[in-house]
């Protein structure tokens, strides 16, 4: 079953993509939740027209994402965490903490657009990937330090 996505869905595709999904997933989840519409002939024509109109706006959004990535550049964050005697932190560092640290530096990045290469459960240096746009990914280095 082919559907047109109305929002970005992690692991499936981006907004306005035409993707093939299993019929039950499309019929019972994506369409009722308003995340997708059926990819029939009339909906495809509407999509093409919307894509033509949105092309200029999409270029601006992409340029803004590239500007943010350039501005962040090689910024290195220090994330404070409570630490036990063995050097392990209590809990884990979350994308929300990275987003807050970036906000303090003046960069607005949605926490849902931040992912880690590995779990962050001890002191040390790590990397996070910022998904600023479907074509713009930025790698951010950060260090977890004792509070």
Phi, psi and omega in degrees: 000131179258135178228158175254122183284137178262348178218164172289132177233117184301129178087352182241310180168184182254168180305138179071009173280145172262116183235155177260126179231166176292145185304320181294320180295317179290312186287323186263343182235300188298310183290312179297329179281353180079019181271344183205162172232157180296138184270066176269181187300313183292321179293327177293321178296317178298319179299315180300317179295317178295323180294321178298316182289328185271355184300316181295316180295322180294323177297320179294316180297318179296319179296319177298319178296319178295323178296319178296316180298320179293319181294318178294318175048236182262024179304134179243123182266152171243121181255114179283142179213149176285135188236142173276181182293332182277357180094358176273145179271156177281120183082219180208158174283134184247163176301331179297320178295321178294316180298319178295319179296321177293323179296322177298328179277353177102013180247128181262106179231130180292135183298334180285348180262011181247130177225153181256150176286327178213166179295142182251095184232010177211170179294152177141188181257140182221171175235148176233150178253127178259121179264083186283333180200164182300335180252354185242109176242139181230137178263128183243129176267138176216158183236134176266122183239159179289140180283000000 
